[in-house]
Amino acid sequence: MVGAGSLQRTLQVVVNAAEPSSVFLQKHEFFVDMTCEGCSNAVTRVLHRLGGVQFDIDLPNKKVYIESEHNVDTLLETLKKTGKSASYLGEKTVQ
């Protein structure tokens, strides 16, 4: 009985140790027609409300890069809540 418990703990540690190297998040790139800091603040606000996202805003190039488990449609609809034109540009795999 003690041996089985030890085996279970060992397997759990191995699975957890392998997890970070095998997990890939999708980084999505969006165009958002932002013209000022107020626009980028609106993007920040709606993405914080959605939650479960990490993002970078490139205001000069009018791009938003989002890492999330949410699907693209949810992310795009969230960005459109800013009142700005938004479109999906593509994805990149990151580790």
Secondary structure, 3 states (H helix, E strand, C coil): CHHHHHHHHHHHHHHHHHHHHHCCEEEEEEEECCCCHHHHHHHHHHHHHHCCEEEEEECCCCEEEEEECCCHHHHHHHHHCCCCCEEEEEEEEEC
